[in-house]
Amino acid sequence: MMEDNPVSRPYIYEEEAEKASFAYLMSTIILIVGLPMPIINVIASVMFYVANRRKTYFVRFHCLQSMLSQLAVIPMNSVGVGWTISILTGHSQVSNLYISYIITIVGFNIVEFISSLYAAIQVRKKKDVRFWFFGPLSELIYKREI
């Protein structure tokens, strides 16, 4: 799921650790508040990323990684919300496919929630956390600065 890489810099300032950790915590808190409207979570992550894109590599990387992980779950959540609204308005009926889809996206959201909490805790301790897919993708977007 994730791998921990040692930070290449000998010291990370407290402010950097706080901002990087907040990128994960913010997305988690917004997920809970904005669950019926999944786009709110992505908008908040994008805004936080844009606000911190000129910070140190550590902060930028974790803001980007958090945002990318949010972007991955938004299509699934949006389909689930749309499908649920369709059922509630009478345009569709509850089916086995719907139930299995909802169980699947709940599972994905739980994994993303736990991963974000884990990353927030580790990053706050000044440890560099890389998600198995989004870490390398973020690396490609931001080449590590020397």
N, C-alpha and C positions, 0 to 999 in steps of 0.2 A: 504494500500500500504506500508507504512512505519510507524514505531513508534519511538518516541524519548524516550530514557532512560537517566536518569541523570547519569552523569559520576561518578563512585564510588571514584575516586581520587579527593582530594580537589583542586588540581591545575594541569593544563596541560600546559607545556611550549609552547611558541610561535612556536618553531621549530617543535614540534610534530604536532601542529595544521596545520602548513603549509604543512608538508609532507603528512599528512592524507588527507587534502583537495586536494592536488595536484594529489593524486591517482585517484580521481573522475574527476578532470579537465583534466588531461592528457588523460584519456579514452574518454572524450567528444571531445577534440580537435582532437585526432587521428581519431575518428569516422568521423568527418567532412572531414579531409584530405584524409583518406584512405577508403572512402565509397565504391568505386568500388571493393576494395580487403579487405573483412572483416577480414582476418587473421592478417592484420597489427595491428589492434586495440588490438587483443588478445596477440600478441607477445609483444607489448609495455606494456600492463598491466602485463604480466608475468615477463618481465624484471624489471619493477618497483617493483613488489612484491618481487622478488628474491633479489634485491638490498636493500630492507628495512625489510627483514624478521627477522633481529636480532635487530631491534629497539624496542621501548617500545610497550607494548600491544596495546595501542591506535593506533599507526601508523600501526603495523602489522595487526590488525583487519580490519582497513579500507582499506588497500591495498588488503587484501584477499577478502573482501566483494565486492570491485570494480571489482577485477579480476573475481570472480565467476559470477557476473552479466553480465560481458562481455562474458564469456564462454557460458552463457545461450542463448544469441542472435546470436552467430556465426553460429550454424547450420541453423537457419532460413535465415539469411543473405546469407550464402553460397549457399543454394538451390536457393534463389532468383536471385543471380548473375549468377549462372550456367544456370538457366532456361532462363534468359534474354540473355545470350550469345548464347544459343541454338536457340533462336528466331532470333537473329541478324544474325546468320550464316546460317539460313534457314533450320535447322533440326527440327524445331518445329514452331507452329503457335500460335499467340495470341488467347487465349480463355478466357471464363468467369472465369474459374478456375485460370488461370494465373493472371488475373486482381484482383480477390478477394484475392489471395495469396499476391500479391504485396501490396494491401491496408492493409492487416493484418500485414505484417512485417513492413510497414511504421508506423502503429499504435504502434506496440511493440517498435520500435526504438524511437519514439517520447516519449513514457512513460519512457523508459530507459534514454533518454537524459535529460528529465525534472527531473527525480529522481536523476540522477548523479549531476546535477547542484544544486538541493536542498541540497543534502548531502554535496557537496563541501562547500556551503555557511554555513551550520549549523556546520560542523566539523571545519571550519575555526574559527567559534565563540566559539570553544571548547565544542560544544554539541555533545553528542554521538548519532548517527543516526543508526537505525537498519532497514534494508529492511525486509519486512514481511517473506520472504523465506530465503534469503541469510544471514540475521543476525543470526538466529539460526544455520544455517549450518556452518557459520564461527565460532560460539561459540563451536560447536562440534569439529571442527578442532583444534581450540586454546582454551584450557580450560583457563578460567579467572585466572590470577595470583593474588595471595593475597599479 
